[in-house]
Structures are given as C-alpha cells and as structure tokens.
Amino acid sequence: MPPLIQSSTLKLLGIAVLCLLFAIPLGLVGDLVQERAGRLAEAEEGIARSQGRAQVLAPPVLEWRQRRTVLRDKEPVEVVDAHGQAPTRTTIDATLGVERRVRGIFEVPVYTADVLLRGEFVVAPEDRARAALAGGIERLRLVLPVADLRGVRSVPRLHIDGRQLPLRSLGAPAFGIEALGVELPPDLLARERIGFELAFALSGTRELSAWPLADETEVAIRGAWPAPSFAGAFLPREREVSEDGFSAQWTVLAVNRDLPLRWTGEAPAPGALEAARFGVELYEPLGVYRLSERSLKYGLLFVALTFGVFLLAELTGRLRVHPVQYLLVGLALAVFYVLLLALAEHLGFGVAYLVAGSALTAILGAWGSAALGGVRRGLALGAWLAVLYGFLFLMVRSEDFALLIGALGLLAMVAASLWLTRRIDWYQPRPAPPPTPAAA
C-alpha cells in the first residue's frame, strides 16, 4: 500500500468523515424520540378531554345592563348598555391533590383542586344611584370564568347577601372561555359593598393558572408535587418547595397589570388577560423524552471519542482497524439510543440507561478483545466506554451543571489525547503490523 494511503493524516480525515455520516442515524433516532413524545402528547390530550385541560382560576365578576334614553334626530330613544365590574379585592386559595393517570404506557400528572374564592365588590356611586331607580338595572348576574367546565367536580355555591346560590353553566362564554353564573336581584347593586364567598372542586391537567382581575389579588396554591414550575407574568412572593410538595403565594396589585376594574361594552380581551396570567405547572424536568433528547445532543461527540480510542490503538499499538469495523462500532453506538428509549418508556430513564449502557459496554468490550488482539485491550475499551457512559449520564441528568461537567470532562480528554500522542510523528506513514509467522 502506498505511503500516502497509509498516512495517519488520511486515516484521521476518513474517521472524521465517518463520524459526520453518523449524524444521519442519530437524526433518525431523534425523529423517533419526537414521534414518541408526540404519542405522549396525544395520550395527554385524551386524558385532558375527560379530566379537564389546564385550568384558570379567576374571581367572579358582576355583569348588568342599564337602560337609558338618548336623543337621535331629536327623538328620545332608549338604549341598553352592558356593564361589568371585577372585585376590588379577592383571595384565591387552592389545594391540589395530584395523581398520575395512565393511558397505554404513558403517564400524565393530573390534579383536583379544592378552591375557595373570597372577595368584595365596591360599587361606584353612579351605579348605586342607577340601581336605586325603578327599572334602572336589568339582569344583574355574577359570572365565574372557568377554562374547561368538564373539570368542575362539585357545583359551586355562592354565599352572598346571606344567601347560598348554586351556579349554573352560561350559554355565552366570558372573557373568551366558558363560564358559570347565577342571576342576582338588581337592587343588590344599590349597596356600597358586596361581599362574596365561593367554594368548589376543579380538576385539570398539568397546569393551574390565575387571572388577576381584582384591584388587589392574592393567590395561594399548594400541592403534593416535588417539581413545580412557576411561570407567567408574576412570580410568587413566597414559595416553599420540597420532596413532599410545594406552596406558593402571589400578590398582584392594580398598578402591576393593565386591566380595568369596570368596563362598558366588551369585557377585557382574552389577549390582555393572557398577558397577566400566572400560576404553576406540574413540571417533569427529568422526563424520559426530554432526557433522551438531551443525550442525543452528545451523540456525535460520543462516537468521535470512541473512534478516537481505536485510532490511538492503531497509532501506538501497531494495530489495524478496518473502516468496516469503525462502521459497525458506530452502528452499535447508535443502537444504544434506540435501546435506551425503548427501555426508558417501561423502566424509567435511570434503570434503562444502566441496562443499555452495560449491554453495549459488554458487547463492544468482548468484540474488542478479538478485534484489537488481546483481552487487555478489550477490557481497556470496555472501561473507556464505561467512563464515557458515566460522563454522558452526569451531563444529561444535571440541569444546572451540565455545561461545567462537559467542559471539564472534555478538557481532561483533550489533555489525555495530547499526552498519549506526544511522541507520534504525524508526517510518517503508520508502521506496518508485525508479520504473522508462517505455519510450520
């Protein structure tokens, strides 16, 4: 074979090209991860259709109509104006009971929230004056927005004006979502202050949020979930998170958001309400598909580091590793991710990673004993793969220190590579392997 073909530089370039080619099977595995994650989303949607989707807690609002007379073409004409008012202050208290619902092989966290709403309406003087007139107010009602009525688990009962009134489903949505409501006597609006209390149970999936409709909104949410994600326009002013669960409290004032307390005509647009929404998500930071996707991001690095071991063996041990052998080893490394995904759906990511990593380490270690010409070399290959799998596992499982772990690990590997190749003359062709003794 000509020296050019035997050169270490050409071999190194060939390995680099082969590593890049393995982006194709790793990309196919990534598509498989996305497909399985899509199946999980379908299962979650199926559960949400019966359990209730992500719910929104909001204080009830008062809605009424006022009849007035205006002049049109010098003729008096009666018109009816629609008015609405949010509470001046409100407190929302929710306690979540969390469980996992199973559909097929997929698990989805769902909750049932025991909700207590308390608050007070302060009626404007002009509205009180209109309510004091006979026929001045038409159809006063209290409306409670609910994101998904299928999640209502007990009939909300309103305590107001010394009475207890059950809420019923309304035909028209409020604020762009579904709503419950109850008719109230119009003369109730003649009071300066109207206090209320409302208790009910509500089930949902994944997320529970709140809308700060009142001038002063206080929200307290607690539940038995160890990994909550607090998101939205406002973060909790106080929160406690432990392995047993979490509790969080928010306080949102009128100056903190751009929502009116009173309105005439259309209610606040859903977009404005969504911009002020906040709450908690039952987050799963170490989900199977998220961890599998993160491990795939290091796939090419993993292949390159393994090929690097073979190249060092060739350069320092007078060995020859055929490109087909590189190809087979790379395919085995790609199969690791498929095996990891398949096992993780049933065993959990940690156990699946241990099983898949141990299987591939044992297989390639045994293969290396034959391909590299000795049991010691095979054991060294297995030990190196075990170190790589452990290194990858630490990076994948660590949310906050993955970059630091990866940087330090790569620095150590580069330093080791420089040390092991310090005496290699890269300008010389690779030495030929020792001749095989002729058979007697």
C-alpha positions as CSV (number, residue, x, y, z in Angstrom):
1,M,0.0,0.0,0.0
2,P,1.5,3.4,-0.9
3,P,2.6,5.6,2.0
4,L,0.0,8.2,1.2
5,I,-2.8,5.7,1.7
6,Q,-1.1,4.6,5.0
7,S,-0.7,8.0,6.3
8,S,-2.2,8.8,9.7
9,T,-3.5,12.1,8.5
10,L,-5.6,10.5,5.8
11,K,-6.9,7.9,8.3
12,L,-7.8,10.7,10.7
13,L,-9.7,12.6,7.9
14,G,-11.6,9.4,7.0
15,I,-12.6,8.9,10.6
16,A,-13.8,12.5,10.8
17,V,-16.0,12.0,7.7
18,L,-17.3,8.7,9.1
19,C,-18.3,10.5,12.3
20,L,-20.2,13.1,10.4
21,L,-22.0,10.4,8.4
22,F,-23.3,9.1,11.7
23,A,-25.3,12.3,12.1
24,I,-27.8,10.6,9.8
25,P,-28.7,7.6,12.0
26,L,-28.6,9.8,15.1
27,G,-31.0,12.2,13.4
28,L,-33.3,9.3,12.7
29,V,-33.2,8.3,16.3
30,G,-34.0,11.9,17.2
31,D,-37.1,11.7,14.9
32,L,-38.1,8.6,16.8
33,V,-37.9,10.4,20.1
34,Q,-40.1,13.2,18.7
35,E,-42.6,10.7,17.5
36,R,-42.8,9.0,20.9
37,A,-43.1,12.4,22.5
38,G,-46.0,13.1,20.2
39,R,-47.7,9.9,21.3
40,L,-47.3,11.1,24.9
41,A,-49.0,14.4,23.9
42,E,-51.8,12.5,22.3
43,A,-52.3,10.5,25.4
44,E,-52.3,13.7,27.5
45,E,-54.9,15.2,25.3
46,G,-57.0,12.1,25.6
47,I,-56.9,12.3,29.4
48,A,-57.5,16.0,29.4
49,R,-60.7,15.6,27.4
50,S,-62.2,13.7,30.3
51,Q,-60.2,15.0,33.2
52,G,-60.2,18.7,32.2
53,R,-57.5,20.7,30.5
54,A,-55.2,23.2,32.1
55,Q,-57.5,25.3,34.3
56,V,-57.6,29.1,35.1
57,L,-58.7,30.5,38.4
58,A,-60.4,33.9,38.3
59,P,-62.6,35.8,40.7
60,P,-66.2,36.2,39.7
61,V,-67.4,39.4,38.1
62,L,-70.7,41.3,38.1
63,E,-72.5,41.9,34.9
64,W,-75.6,44.0,34.4
65,R,-77.5,46.1,31.9
66,Q,-78.6,49.7,32.2
67,R,-81.4,51.2,30.2
68,R,-81.0,54.9,29.4
69,T,-82.6,57.5,27.0
70,V,-80.6,59.3,24.3
71,L,-81.7,61.7,21.5
72,R,-81.4,60.6,17.9
73,D,-82.6,63.0,15.3
74,K,-84.2,65.0,18.1
75,E,-86.2,62.0,19.1
76,P,-85.8,60.2,22.5
77,V,-84.5,56.6,22.1
78,E,-83.9,54.0,24.7
79,V,-80.6,52.1,24.6
80,V,-79.3,49.3,26.8
81,D,-75.6,49.4,27.9
82,A,-73.8,46.3,29.1
83,H,-71.6,46.9,32.2
84,G,-69.1,44.7,34.1
85,Q,-67.1,45.0,37.3
86,A,-64.4,42.9,38.8
87,P,-63.9,42.7,42.6
88,T,-62.0,45.4,44.3
89,R,-60.1,42.7,46.3
90,T,-60.1,39.0,46.2
91,T,-58.3,36.0,47.6
92,I,-57.9,32.7,45.8
93,D,-56.9,29.6,47.8
94,A,-56.3,26.3,46.0
95,T,-55.1,22.9,47.4
96,L,-54.1,20.4,44.8
97,G,-54.4,16.7,45.0
98,V,-52.0,15.3,42.4
99,E,-52.0,11.8,40.8
100,R,-50.9,10.2,37.6
101,R,-53.3,8.9,35.0
102,V,-52.1,6.1,32.7
103,R,-53.1,5.6,29.1
104,G,-51.2,2.8,27.4
105,I,-47.6,3.1,28.5
106,F,-47.8,6.8,29.1
107,E,-48.4,8.6,32.4
108,V,-49.7,12.1,32.8
109,P,-49.9,14.2,36.0
110,V,-53.5,15.4,36.8
111,Y,-54.9,17.2,39.7
112,T,-58.1,18.0,41.6
113,A,-58.1,21.4,43.3
114,D,-60.3,22.4,46.2
115,V,-60.8,26.1,45.5
116,L,-62.0,28.8,47.9
117,L,-62.7,32.3,46.5
118,R,-63.4,35.3,48.7
119,G,-63.7,38.9,47.8
120,E,-65.6,42.2,47.8
121,F,-67.1,44.4,45.2
122,V,-67.1,48.2,45.8
123,V,-69.9,49.7,43.7
124,A,-69.4,53.1,42.1
125,P,-71.8,55.9,43.3
126,E,-73.3,56.3,39.8
127,D,-74.1,52.6,39.6
128,R,-75.7,52.7,43.1
129,A,-77.8,55.7,42.1
130,R,-79.0,54.0,38.9
131,A,-79.8,50.8,40.9
132,A,-81.9,52.8,43.3
133,L,-84.2,53.9,40.5
134,A,-87.0,51.5,39.5
135,G,-86.1,49.7,36.3
136,G,-82.7,51.3,36.2
137,I,-80.8,48.0,36.3
138,E,-81.7,45.0,34.2
139,R,-80.4,41.4,34.6
140,L,-77.7,41.6,37.3
141,R,-75.7,38.4,37.4
142,L,-72.5,37.1,38.8
143,V,-70.2,35.3,36.3
144,L,-67.3,32.9,37.2
145,P,-64.9,32.2,34.3
146,V,-63.8,28.5,34.0
147,A,-61.3,27.3,31.4
148,D,-62.9,23.9,31.0
149,L,-66.3,23.1,32.5
150,R,-65.7,19.3,32.2
151,G,-63.3,19.7,35.1
152,V,-65.9,21.0,37.6
153,R,-66.2,18.3,40.2
154,S,-68.7,20.0,42.6
155,V,-71.4,22.6,41.9
156,P,-70.0,26.0,43.0
157,R,-72.3,27.6,45.6
158,L,-72.1,31.3,46.0
159,H,-72.6,32.8,49.5
160,I,-73.8,36.4,49.0
161,D,-76.2,38.7,50.8
162,G,-76.8,36.0,53.4
163,R,-78.0,33.5,50.8
164,Q,-76.5,30.4,49.2
165,L,-77.0,30.2,45.4
166,P,-75.8,27.4,43.1
167,L,-74.1,28.5,39.9
168,R,-75.2,27.2,36.5
169,S,-73.5,26.9,33.1
170,L,-74.0,30.0,30.9
171,G,-74.7,29.8,27.3
172,A,-72.3,32.6,26.3
173,P,-68.6,32.5,27.2
174,A,-67.0,35.1,29.4
175,F,-63.6,36.6,28.5
176,G,-63.3,34.1,25.6
177,I,-63.6,31.0,27.8
178,E,-66.5,29.1,29.4
179,A,-68.3,30.4,32.5
180,L,-70.7,29.6,35.3
181,G,-73.1,32.2,36.6
182,V,-76.2,33.0,38.7
183,E,-78.9,35.7,38.5
184,L,-78.9,38.2,41.3
185,P,-81.6,40.7,42.3
186,P,-80.9,44.1,40.6
187,D,-81.3,46.1,43.8
188,L,-78.2,44.4,45.2
189,L,-76.2,46.8,43.2
190,A,-77.5,49.7,45.3
191,R,-75.2,48.6,48.1
192,E,-71.8,50.2,48.5
193,R,-70.1,46.9,49.2
194,I,-71.0,43.4,48.2
195,G,-69.0,40.6,49.8
196,F,-69.0,37.0,48.4
197,E,-67.5,33.6,49.1
198,L,-67.4,30.7,46.6
199,A,-66.1,27.1,47.1
200,F,-65.9,24.3,44.6
201,A,-63.7,21.5,43.3
202,L,-61.9,21.6,39.9
203,S,-59.8,19.0,38.1
204,G,-57.4,19.7,35.4
205,T,-54.2,18.5,33.7
206,R,-50.6,19.8,34.0
207,E,-51.2,23.5,34.8
208,L,-53.2,25.7,37.1
209,S,-53.2,29.4,36.5
210,A,-54.9,32.6,37.8
211,W,-56.1,35.9,36.3
212,P,-55.6,39.0,38.5
213,L,-58.9,40.7,37.7
214,A,-59.3,42.4,41.0
215,D,-57.6,45.6,42.0
216,E,-55.8,43.5,44.7
217,T,-55.5,39.8,44.0
218,E,-54.0,37.3,46.5
219,V,-53.4,33.8,45.3
220,A,-52.2,30.8,47.3
221,I,-51.6,27.4,45.7
222,R,-50.2,24.3,47.4
223,G,-49.9,20.7,46.2
224,A,-48.1,17.4,46.6
225,W,-45.7,17.8,43.6
226,P,-41.9,18.0,44.1
227,A,-41.1,19.8,40.9
228,P,-43.4,22.8,40.3
229,S,-42.6,25.4,37.6
230,F,-43.8,28.9,38.5
231,A,-44.5,30.7,35.3
232,G,-46.4,33.6,33.8
233,A,-46.5,37.3,34.3
234,F,-45.8,37.2,38.0
235,L,-43.6,35.0,40.2
236,P,-44.6,34.1,43.8
237,R,-43.6,36.5,46.5
238,E,-43.2,33.5,48.8
239,R,-42.7,29.8,47.9
240,E,-41.5,26.6,49.5
241,V,-40.6,23.5,47.5
242,S,-39.6,20.1,49.0
243,E,-39.8,16.5,48.1
244,D,-43.2,16.3,49.7
245,G,-44.8,19.2,47.7
246,F,-44.9,22.9,47.3
247,S,-46.7,26.0,48.4
248,A,-46.7,29.5,46.8
249,Q,-48.3,32.9,47.4
250,W,-48.8,35.7,44.9
251,T,-50.0,39.3,45.5
252,V,-50.9,41.3,42.4
253,L,-52.0,45.0,42.6
254,A,-53.9,47.1,40.1
255,V,-50.7,49.0,39.3
256,N,-49.0,45.8,38.3
257,R,-51.2,45.0,35.3
258,D,-53.2,46.8,32.6
259,L,-56.7,45.5,33.3
260,P,-59.8,47.7,34.0
261,L,-61.8,47.3,37.2
262,R,-65.0,48.4,35.5
263,W,-66.0,48.3,31.8
264,T,-68.8,49.2,29.5
265,G,-69.5,47.1,26.4
266,E,-67.0,44.4,25.7
267,A,-65.1,42.7,28.6
268,P,-61.3,42.8,28.7
269,A,-59.9,41.0,25.6
270,P,-58.5,37.5,26.2
271,G,-55.1,38.6,25.0
272,A,-54.8,41.2,27.8
273,L,-55.9,38.6,30.3
274,E,-53.4,36.0,29.0
275,A,-50.6,38.6,29.3
276,A,-51.4,38.9,33.0
277,R,-51.8,35.2,33.7
278,F,-49.6,33.4,36.2
279,G,-49.6,30.1,38.0
280,V,-47.9,26.7,38.4
281,E,-47.1,23.8,36.1
282,L,-46.7,20.2,37.2
283,Y,-43.3,20.1,35.6
284,E,-41.3,17.0,34.9
285,P,-37.7,18.2,34.5
286,L,-36.3,14.6,34.0
287,G,-38.9,13.2,31.7
288,V,-38.0,10.2,29.5
289,Y,-38.2,12.0,26.2
290,R,-36.5,15.2,27.4
291,L,-33.6,13.2,28.8
292,S,-33.4,11.0,25.6
293,E,-33.3,14.2,23.5
294,R,-30.6,15.7,25.7
295,S,-28.4,12.5,25.4
296,L,-28.7,12.6,21.6
297,K,-27.2,16.1,21.5
298,Y,-23.9,14.5,22.6
299,G,-24.2,11.5,20.2
300,L,-21.6,12.7,17.7
301,L,-19.2,13.5,20.5
302,F,-19.7,10.1,21.9
303,V,-19.0,8.4,18.5
304,A,-15.9,10.6,17.9
305,L,-14.4,9.8,21.3
306,T,-14.9,6.1,20.8
307,F,-13.4,6.2,17.4
308,G,-10.5,8.2,18.9
309,V,-9.7,5.2,21.1
310,F,-9.3,3.0,18.1
311,L,-7.2,5.5,16.3
312,L,-4.9,5.8,19.3
313,A,-4.7,2.0,19.4
314,E,-3.6,2.0,15.8
315,L,-1.1,4.7,16.2
316,T,0.5,3.4,19.4
317,G,0.0,-0.4,19.2
318,R,0.9,-1.3,15.6
319,L,-2.7,-2.4,15.1
320,R,-5.0,-2.0,12.1
321,V,-8.7,-1.4,12.4
322,H,-10.6,-1.6,9.2
323,P,-13.2,1.1,8.2
324,V,-15.9,-1.5,8.3
325,Q,-15.1,-2.2,11.9
326,Y,-15.4,1.5,12.6
327,L,-18.8,1.5,10.9
328,L,-20.0,-1.5,12.9
329,V,-18.9,0.1,16.2
330,G,-20.7,3.4,15.2
331,L,-23.9,1.5,14.4
332,A,-23.7,-0.2,17.8
333,L,-23.4,3.2,19.5
334,A,-26.5,4.4,17.5
335,V,-28.4,1.3,18.6
336,F,-27.7,2.3,22.2
337,Y,-30.0,5.3,21.9
338,V,-32.8,3.2,20.4
339,L,-32.5,0.6,23.2
340,L,-32.3,3.4,25.8
341,L,-35.6,5.0,24.5
342,A,-37.4,1.6,24.3
343,L,-36.4,0.6,27.8
344,A,-36.9,4.0,29.4
345,E,-40.6,4.0,28.4
346,H,-41.1,1.0,30.7
347,L,-38.3,1.1,33.3
348,G,-37.6,4.8,33.7
349,F,-34.6,6.6,32.4
350,G,-32.1,5.7,35.1
351,V,-32.6,2.0,35.0
352,A,-32.8,2.0,31.2
353,Y,-29.6,3.8,30.9
354,L,-27.8,1.4,33.2
355,V,-29.1,-1.7,31.3
356,A,-28.4,-0.2,27.8
357,G,-25.0,1.1,28.7
358,S,-24.0,-2.1,30.4
359,A,-25.1,-4.2,27.4
360,L,-23.2,-2.1,24.9
361,T,-20.1,-1.9,27.1
362,A,-20.1,-5.7,27.5
363,I,-20.7,-6.4,23.8
364,L,-18.1,-4.0,22.5
365,G,-15.6,-5.0,25.2
366,A,-15.9,-8.6,24.1
367,W,-15.6,-7.6,20.5
368,G,-12.6,-5.5,21.2
369,S,-10.8,-8.5,22.8
370,A,-10.9,-10.2,19.4
371,A,-10.6,-7.2,17.1
372,L,-7.8,-5.5,19.0
373,G,-5.8,-8.6,19.6
374,G,-6.0,-9.2,23.3
375,V,-8.2,-9.4,26.4
376,R,-6.4,-6.5,28.0
377,R,-7.3,-4.2,25.1
378,G,-10.9,-5.4,25.2
379,L,-11.1,-4.7,28.9
380,A,-9.5,-1.2,28.3
381,L,-12.1,-0.5,25.6
382,G,-14.9,-1.6,27.9
383,A,-13.5,0.6,30.7
384,W,-13.3,3.6,28.4
385,L,-16.9,3.1,27.3
386,A,-18.0,2.8,30.9
387,V,-16.3,6.2,31.6
388,L,-18.0,7.7,28.6
389,Y,-21.4,6.4,29.5
390,G,-21.0,7.7,33.1
391,F,-19.8,11.1,31.8
392,L,-22.8,11.3,29.4
393,F,-25.2,10.3,32.2
394,L,-23.9,13.1,34.5
395,M,-24.3,15.7,31.8
396,V,-27.8,14.5,30.9
397,R,-29.1,14.3,34.4
398,S,-27.7,17.6,35.6
399,E,-29.9,20.6,34.8
400,D,-27.7,23.4,36.1
401,F,-24.1,22.0,35.9
402,A,-24.2,20.1,32.6
403,L,-22.1,22.8,30.8
404,L,-19.5,22.8,33.6
405,I,-19.3,19.0,33.7
406,G,-19.0,18.8,30.0
407,A,-16.3,21.4,29.8
408,L,-14.2,19.8,32.5
409,G,-14.6,16.4,31.0
410,L,-13.6,17.5,27.5
411,L,-10.6,19.3,28.9
412,A,-9.5,16.1,30.6
413,M,-10.0,14.1,27.4
414,V,-8.1,16.6,25.2
415,A,-5.2,16.6,27.7
416,A,-5.1,12.8,27.7
417,S,-5.1,12.7,23.9
418,L,-2.2,15.2,23.7
419,W,-0.2,13.2,26.2
420,L,-0.7,9.9,24.5
421,T,0.1,11.2,21.1
422,R,3.1,13.4,22.1
423,R,5.7,11.1,20.5
424,I,3.9,10.3,17.3
425,D,5.4,11.7,14.1
426,W,2.4,12.6,12.1
427,Y,4.5,13.1,8.9
428,Q,5.5,9.5,8.8
429,P,3.2,6.7,7.5
430,R,1.9,4.3,10.1
431,P,4.2,1.4,10.8
432,A,3.1,-1.9,9.4
433,P,2.0,-4.5,11.8
434,P,4.4,-7.3,12.7
435,P,4.4,-10.2,10.2
436,T,2.4,-13.2,11.0
437,P,4.6,-16.3,11.5
438,A,4.2,-18.8,8.6
439,A,2.6,-22.1,9.5
440,A,5.0,-24.9,10.0
